[in-house]
Amino acid sequence: MAGSVRVLVSTAWLARQLVAKNSTVKVIDASFNMPAWNRDALQEYEASHIPTATFFDVDKIKDETSDLPHMLPPANVFQEAMRDRGIYNNDHVVIYDCSDFGIFSAPRLWWMFRMFGHDRVSVLNGGFTAWTKEERPVESAPLKLPVEPRSDYVVQDEKTELVRTRQDVLDNLAHKKEHVLDARSRESWNTPIHSHTNIHTHTHLHMPTLMHCAAVCARFNGTAPEPRPGLSSGHVPGSTCLPFTDFLADKRMKERGELETIFKVADTDLQSRRCIASCGSGVSACVIAMAAHIVTAPLDPEGGALNHDQVMPIYDGAWTEWASSGCPIEKHQDAQ
């Protein structure tokens, strides 16, 4: 069984691990913000983060040969990033982000670890929002890389089958062997999100989240603009709209039974039909991949979903690549 660690861990569990003797847990802040949010993830990390956490910037640790945003980095780049952060192959890595959603970009790094063969990796359920709401300890410090000593981390088993290319998705239009699930939000993110976790007082300010918007897939249907200027909205023909926020409740991942219902309502049988997750640029798609992983996971004695070998592939170029490359785009009005 891959990793034999839970997909999600609680804040209480992590707090115990941080003070446990001989713990192999390493914590990473993998926060990523959309440009319109007017937030600086590194600045927020340095102002306040979970004790011992390091920082991983998905927008900078990427494939530098691609013009697309935060594409999956080559194995050697990921390996060096882990060495710089003192991560070892046998460490249990716990990832969180500081988004107002509770879970947003952390699953992207979870998926990257799985893709590079590191199975002992979990996401903190509720993220930094839950951690600070519970008034758990935080620390402030500038990011210093590389740490001393650097680790000897080695990417040992790169699973390229977890990545889909534009050509893969184009080919799928004909053979329809895989079902494309689109995680893009229901509405555009062109306007800034003004209220978020206050990094100095650790209090959470109210924000009208996308979960409270009208239940339409406006970007998917082509009736709302994309957050990236000049990019057409719409969707890959034959794909299904499954906004990543549908999988969250109270800024945490929904319970396994609720996740299973979401996939069933979307006519997606995870046991019999292969799926691909996509989104705007490859980040929120990983929320779908993680939710699917939980639904199909074996359970530990306490009912926690464990990491296993079946991980949903991600279309890494996502909608940003698809809509800017002359690929077929489908649009339709929402059903009334």
C-alpha positions as CSV (number, residue, x, y, z in Angstrom):
1,M,0.0,0.0,0.0
2,A,1.5,3.3,-1.1
3,G,2.9,5.2,1.8
4,S,0.5,3.8,4.4
5,V,-0.1,7.4,5.6
6,R,-3.4,9.3,5.5
7,V,-4.3,11.5,2.6
8,L,-5.5,14.1,5.1
9,V,-4.3,14.8,8.6
10,S,-5.9,16.9,11.2
11,T,-4.5,20.0,13.0
12,A,-4.5,18.1,16.3
13,W,-2.5,15.2,14.8
14,L,0.1,17.6,13.3
15,A,0.4,19.5,16.6
16,R,1.2,16.3,18.4
17,Q,3.8,15.3,15.7
18,L,5.6,18.7,16.0
19,V,6.5,17.9,19.7
20,A,6.9,14.1,19.3
21,K,10.3,12.6,19.9
22,N,11.9,11.2,16.7
23,S,9.1,12.4,14.5
24,T,9.8,12.1,10.7
25,V,7.2,14.7,9.9
26,K,8.3,17.7,7.7
27,V,5.9,20.6,7.1
28,I,5.7,22.6,3.9
29,D,3.7,25.7,3.1
30,A,2.7,25.4,-0.5
31,S,0.5,28.5,-0.8
32,F,-0.3,29.9,-4.2
33,N,-2.4,32.9,-5.0
34,M,-4.2,34.0,-8.1
35,P,-2.8,37.3,-9.4
36,A,-6.1,39.2,-8.8
37,W,-6.0,38.3,-5.1
38,N,-3.2,40.8,-4.5
39,R,-1.5,38.5,-2.0
40,D,2.2,37.6,-1.6
41,A,2.5,33.9,-0.5
42,L,6.2,34.2,0.5
43,Q,5.6,37.4,2.4
44,E,2.7,35.8,4.3
45,Y,4.8,32.7,5.0
46,E,7.6,34.8,6.5
47,A,5.2,36.8,8.6
48,S,3.5,33.7,10.1
49,H,3.7,30.0,9.5
50,I,3.4,26.7,11.3
51,P,6.5,26.0,13.3
52,T,9.3,24.2,11.4
53,A,7.5,24.7,8.1
54,T,9.5,25.5,5.0
55,F,8.0,27.1,1.8
56,F,7.5,25.7,-1.7
57,D,6.6,28.1,-4.4
58,V,4.7,26.2,-7.2
59,D,5.0,29.3,-9.3
60,K,8.8,29.3,-9.3
61,I,9.7,25.6,-8.9
62,K,8.5,24.6,-12.4
63,D,9.4,23.7,-15.9
64,E,11.4,26.8,-17.0
65,T,11.3,25.7,-20.7
66,S,7.5,26.2,-20.8
67,D,5.7,29.5,-21.3
68,L,2.7,28.1,-19.4
69,P,2.3,28.9,-15.7
70,H,3.8,26.6,-13.0
71,M,4.1,23.5,-15.2
72,L,5.4,20.4,-13.4
73,P,9.2,20.7,-12.9
74,P,11.6,18.2,-14.2
75,A,12.6,15.5,-11.7
76,N,16.1,17.0,-11.1
77,V,14.6,20.4,-10.3
78,F,12.1,18.8,-7.8
79,Q,14.9,16.8,-6.3
80,E,17.1,19.8,-5.7
81,A,14.1,21.7,-4.2
82,M,13.7,18.9,-1.7
83,R,17.4,18.8,-0.9
84,D,17.4,22.6,-0.3
85,R,14.5,22.2,2.1
86,G,16.0,19.3,4.1
87,I,13.4,16.8,3.0
88,Y,14.5,13.1,3.0
89,N,13.0,10.2,1.2
90,N,11.6,8.6,4.3
91,D,10.1,11.7,5.7
92,H,6.3,12.0,6.2
93,V,5.6,15.3,4.4
94,V,2.6,17.4,5.5
95,I,1.5,20.2,3.2
96,Y,-0.8,23.1,3.8
97,D,-1.7,26.4,2.2
98,C,-3.0,29.7,3.5
99,S,-6.0,30.1,1.1
100,D,-9.4,31.3,2.2
101,F,-10.7,28.0,0.9
102,G,-8.8,26.0,3.5
103,I,-7.6,23.7,0.8
104,F,-6.5,25.1,-2.6
105,S,-2.9,24.7,-3.7
106,A,-1.6,22.1,-1.1
107,P,-3.1,19.2,-3.2
108,R,-1.0,20.4,-6.1
109,L,2.2,19.6,-4.2
110,W,0.7,16.4,-2.8
111,W,0.1,15.3,-6.4
112,M,3.7,16.3,-7.4
113,F,5.1,14.2,-4.5
114,R,3.0,11.3,-5.7
115,M,4.1,11.8,-9.3
116,F,7.7,11.7,-8.2
117,G,7.3,8.5,-6.2
118,H,7.1,10.0,-2.7
119,D,4.1,8.3,-1.1
120,R,4.5,9.4,2.5
121,V,2.7,12.7,2.0
122,S,-0.5,14.2,3.4
123,V,-2.4,17.5,3.2
124,L,-3.4,19.4,6.4
125,N,-7.2,19.4,6.4
126,G,-8.3,23.0,6.8
127,G,-4.9,24.4,6.1
128,F,-3.4,27.4,7.9
129,T,-6.9,28.9,8.3
130,A,-7.9,26.0,10.6
131,W,-4.5,26.1,12.4
132,T,-4.8,29.8,13.3
133,K,-8.5,29.6,14.1
134,E,-7.6,27.1,16.8
135,E,-4.9,29.4,18.1
136,R,-2.2,26.9,17.6
137,P,1.4,28.1,17.7
138,V,3.0,30.0,14.7
139,E,6.4,31.4,14.1
140,S,7.8,34.3,12.0
141,A,11.1,34.0,10.1
142,P,12.5,34.7,6.7
143,L,12.9,31.8,4.3
144,K,16.5,30.6,4.3
145,L,17.5,28.2,1.6
146,P,19.2,25.9,1.4
147,V,18.8,24.6,4.9
148,E,21.8,23.1,6.7
149,P,22.4,20.3,6.3
150,R,20.9,19.7,2.8
151,S,19.3,16.3,2.4
152,D,20.3,13.6,-0.1
153,Y,16.8,13.3,-1.5
154,V,16.5,11.3,-4.7
155,V,13.5,11.0,-7.0
156,Q,13.3,7.2,-7.2
157,D,10.2,6.4,-9.2
158,E,8.8,9.1,-11.5
159,K,5.2,8.2,-12.5
160,T,4.8,10.0,-15.8
161,E,1.5,8.2,-16.3
162,L,0.0,10.7,-13.8
163,V,0.5,13.6,-16.4
164,R,-1.7,14.2,-19.4
165,T,-0.5,16.4,-22.3
166,R,-2.5,18.5,-24.7
167,Q,-2.1,15.8,-27.3
168,D,-3.4,13.2,-24.9
169,V,-6.5,15.2,-24.4
170,L,-6.9,15.9,-28.1
171,D,-6.6,12.2,-28.8
172,N,-9.2,11.5,-26.1
173,L,-11.8,13.5,-28.0
174,A,-11.8,10.6,-30.5
175,H,-11.4,7.5,-28.4
176,K,-13.2,8.9,-25.3
177,K,-11.4,6.4,-23.0
178,E,-11.0,9.0,-20.2
179,H,-13.6,11.4,-18.7
180,V,-12.3,15.0,-18.3
181,L,-13.3,16.6,-15.0
182,D,-13.0,20.4,-14.9
183,A,-12.3,21.9,-11.5
184,R,-12.5,25.6,-12.4
185,S,-14.5,27.8,-10.1
186,R,-18.0,28.7,-10.9
187,E,-17.3,32.4,-11.5
188,S,-14.4,34.5,-12.7
189,W,-11.6,35.6,-10.3
190,N,-11.0,38.8,-12.2
191,T,-11.8,40.9,-9.2
192,P,-9.5,40.9,-6.1
193,I,-10.4,39.0,-3.0
194,H,-10.1,41.8,-0.4
195,S,-10.5,39.9,2.8
196,H,-8.4,37.0,3.9
197,T,-6.5,35.6,6.9
198,N,-4.9,38.5,8.7
199,I,-1.2,37.4,8.8
200,H,-0.5,39.6,11.8
201,T,-3.4,38.9,14.1
202,H,-4.2,35.4,12.8
203,T,-7.9,36.3,12.7
204,H,-10.1,35.2,9.8
205,L,-12.2,37.9,8.0
206,H,-15.4,37.1,6.4
207,M,-15.4,36.5,2.6
208,P,-18.4,35.6,0.4
209,T,-16.9,32.4,-0.9
210,L,-17.6,30.9,-4.3
211,M,-19.6,28.2,-2.6
212,H,-22.3,30.8,-1.9
213,C,-22.5,31.9,-5.5
214,A,-25.3,30.8,-7.8
215,A,-25.0,27.2,-8.8
216,V,-23.8,27.7,-12.3
217,C,-20.5,26.8,-14.1
218,A,-20.2,30.1,-15.8
219,R,-16.5,29.8,-16.9
220,F,-17.1,26.2,-18.0
221,N,-20.2,27.3,-20.0
222,G,-18.4,30.3,-21.6
223,T,-20.7,32.9,-19.9
224,A,-18.0,34.4,-17.6
225,P,-14.5,35.5,-18.4
226,E,-11.3,33.6,-17.4
227,P,-9.1,35.3,-14.9
228,R,-6.2,35.4,-17.4
229,P,-6.7,38.2,-19.9
230,G,-7.5,37.3,-23.5
231,L,-8.2,33.7,-22.7
232,S,-11.6,32.3,-23.9
233,S,-13.8,30.6,-21.5
234,G,-15.7,27.4,-22.3
235,H,-14.6,23.8,-21.9
236,V,-13.0,20.7,-23.5
237,P,-15.8,19.0,-25.5
238,G,-17.3,16.2,-23.5
239,S,-15.9,17.3,-20.1
240,T,-17.9,17.7,-16.9
241,C,-17.9,20.7,-14.6
242,L,-16.9,19.8,-11.1
243,P,-15.8,23.0,-9.3
244,F,-13.2,22.3,-6.7
245,T,-15.2,24.2,-4.1
246,D,-17.9,21.6,-4.3
247,F,-15.6,19.2,-2.5
248,L,-15.1,21.6,0.5
249,A,-17.3,22.5,3.4
250,D,-16.3,24.8,6.3
251,K,-12.9,25.1,4.7
252,R,-12.2,21.4,5.0
253,M,-12.5,18.5,2.6
254,K,-16.0,17.0,2.8
255,E,-16.5,13.5,4.3
256,R,-15.8,10.5,2.1
257,G,-19.5,9.7,1.7
258,E,-20.3,13.2,0.5
259,L,-17.4,13.2,-1.9
260,E,-18.6,9.9,-3.3
261,T,-22.1,11.4,-3.9
262,I,-20.6,14.4,-5.8
263,F,-18.9,12.0,-8.2
264,K,-22.1,9.9,-8.6
265,V,-24.2,13.0,-9.3
266,A,-21.7,13.9,-12.0
267,D,-22.2,10.5,-13.5
268,T,-18.6,9.6,-12.7
269,D,-17.9,6.0,-11.6
270,L,-14.4,6.2,-10.3
271,Q,-14.2,2.4,-10.1
272,S,-15.0,1.7,-13.8
273,R,-14.2,4.8,-15.7
274,R,-10.8,6.4,-16.0
275,C,-10.8,10.2,-15.4
276,I,-8.5,13.2,-16.0
277,A,-8.6,16.3,-13.8
278,S,-8.2,19.7,-15.3
279,C,-8.7,23.3,-14.3
280,G,-7.3,26.7,-15.2
281,S,-3.6,26.0,-14.8
282,G,-3.2,22.7,-13.0
283,V,-3.7,23.7,-9.4
284,S,-7.3,23.2,-8.4
285,A,-7.5,20.1,-10.5
286,C,-5.5,18.4,-7.8
287,V,-8.3,19.0,-5.4
288,I,-10.4,16.7,-7.6
289,A,-7.6,14.2,-7.8
290,M,-7.2,14.1,-4.0
291,A,-11.0,13.8,-3.5
292,A,-11.1,10.9,-5.9
293,H,-8.2,9.4,-4.1
294,I,-10.0,9.6,-0.8
295,V,-13.2,8.0,-2.2
296,T,-11.3,5.0,-3.6
297,A,-8.8,4.6,-0.7
298,P,-8.4,1.8,1.8
299,L,-9.2,2.9,5.4
300,D,-7.1,2.6,8.5
301,P,-8.6,1.2,11.7
302,E,-9.9,4.7,12.7
303,G,-11.5,5.2,9.3
304,G,-8.9,7.5,7.8
305,A,-8.3,7.3,4.0
306,L,-4.8,6.0,3.2
307,N,-2.6,6.9,0.2
308,H,-2.7,4.1,-2.4
309,D,-1.4,3.5,-5.9
310,Q,-4.3,4.8,-8.0
311,V,-3.8,8.5,-8.4
312,M,-5.9,10.5,-10.9
313,P,-3.9,12.0,-13.8
314,I,-3.8,15.8,-14.2
315,Y,-3.9,17.7,-17.5
316,D,-0.9,19.9,-16.6
317,G,-1.3,22.5,-19.2
318,A,-5.0,22.7,-18.3
319,W,-7.3,25.4,-19.7
320,T,-4.6,28.0,-20.1
321,E,-2.9,25.8,-22.7
322,W,-6.0,24.4,-24.3
323,A,-7.7,27.8,-24.9
324,S,-4.6,29.4,-26.2
325,S,-3.6,26.7,-28.6
326,G,-6.5,26.6,-31.1
327,C,-8.0,23.4,-29.6
328,P,-11.7,22.7,-29.8
329,I,-13.8,24.7,-27.3
330,E,-17.4,24.0,-26.4
331,K,-19.7,26.5,-24.9
332,H,-23.3,26.3,-23.9
333,Q,-25.9,28.2,-21.8
334,D,-26.6,27.0,-18.4
335,A,-29.7,24.9,-18.0
336,Q,-32.5,27.0,-16.4
